[in-house]
Amino acid sequence: MPRGGGGMRGGGGFRGGGFGGGFRGGGFRGGPSSFRMPRGTPSGTPFGRTGATRITSRSPSGPYRHNYYRPYRSYYRWGYWGYRPWYYRWWYSPYWIGHWYRPWYYSPVYVGGGIVFAIILGLILLPLFGVALWFPFSSANADGYVNYRSTETIYYNEYWYEYEYIEAGNQITYSVQSSPEVISFAIWNQPFETIPKTNKEGGFDDSFTLLNNYYEYYSVYLKPGSSIDYNFNSSSSVDFFIADANQLYNWNQGGSPIFYYELNGVLTDTGGISISSAKDYYLVWFNDFGGSADVEFIANFTAVDVYNLTAAYESHIAVTTITQDTFTVPVDGDWYFFVYFDPLNSPAESTDITFDVTYDTGINGAERWVSISPILIGILVVIVIILIAAIVARSGQKKMSKKQPKEAQQAQIKTIPGKKEVVSESKCIRCGNSLRPDANFCPVCGGKVEGRAIGTSDIITPADSKTCSLCGSKLEETAKFCKWCGTQVEKEI
């Protein structure tokens, strides 16, 4: 919560501002704490690129819609309701899609045709109808504008950022409000981490009266390498210590923490401490001796690694309101805007920011389409080459299948006494058995002669059967498998 008054007495909020001074507060011991509690935020925690609403002229759903596709359709057949698979539909053709069990490269026209049509649509048809003015791969609208508009809660030492690529000569229009604390705003063509850091010196001097059981504090947020020096005088005895937020809270609740520095019952002191970790540091005076004590003090600090947002092209430091203004981009590149809640400028733990920032990228939709045309053309060429190769390979396979019967007729004929039989010289690649020219499966091991198997049969033909139980083909006496479908023949006992 904001530092300032606490308990019955109040305090006086914070005085000073920027790098000129720290923040003052106080209250009575045991009353509600009014100092900033630590959140564990390291130096410059990013908080952006995640929640801002991007307002553009296009639909937020994007150019692609993935509707659920149901591959089956209900139909009435053979006296019952069933589901007809997609390859039974009226538009089914083996030329377009191949057989149902074949993979995609057996149906090049069906698979590649859709891709080719999509690219042709993007390169030719869309520009003709003017749709190419809307570029789907950018958050910008057709005219090249991107708007970031949102209200967010930002905590101390955090910053919000957004960025877009903008061409030189175009503008960024912005307005920012913060409530209740001050923030800093900057526009730059570099990420926040590259903002230069500097050392700043500040100080604070004040006087106050401490009633019995009351305390006052002066605080500042410092990083490692910083330092604090002080000098004070009191009209009566007071306790003095230097603490962080956790220690001060523990003490205010009646605990006895170990402070960075502590004095009890003193009238004056001069000293200082060096900072080893980034956090708020509190110089606290407490009257536990009755009556009242008038305290005068001077405190000076040196803060290191302070973000110097004034190095950016456009900056507004420690403000609550930035009215609408424009900034002209001097060079091409990614341009960022930052809303930074600097703990050196505000004693609060959080503040609400409302920003409305519009980027004129200078690149409209048509220009974006033109910029990626070479990529799309390259993809199209590769796909066409693949399709041609697949079609040529399929045509060669069809020619081979037509030549096979003629080659089988030219097989050498071996004469067996009492019986004339045509025997192929080809052999099974698995068991080496001679194969007949019309055999699809080896009658000895059941291996398929060529191509891929449609499936594996779970039927076994009885040993004394003359025909195959699956396809009904005639079986040879010594066959262990059907030569037509590969179904196994039961062994004789």
Salt bridges, closest charged atoms under 4 A:
GLU158 OE2 - ARG39 NH1 3.74
GLU162 OE1 - ARG49 NH1 3.11
GLU162 OE1 - ARG54 NH2 3.37
ASP206 OD1 - ARG15 NH1 3.06
ASP206 OD2 - ARG24 NH1 2.42
GLU216 OE2 - ARG9 NH1 2.08
GLU216 OE1 - ARG24 NE 3.14
ASP244 OD2 - LYS279 NZ 3.29
ASP280 OD1 - ARG3 NH2 3.84
ASP280 OD1 - ARG36 NH2 2.67
GLU314 OE2 - HIS316 NE2 3.91
ASP356 OD2 - ARG149 NE 3.24
GLU421 OE2 - ARG436 NH1 3.11
ASP438 OD1 - ARG436 NE 3.55
ASP438 OD2 - LYS483 NZ 3.87
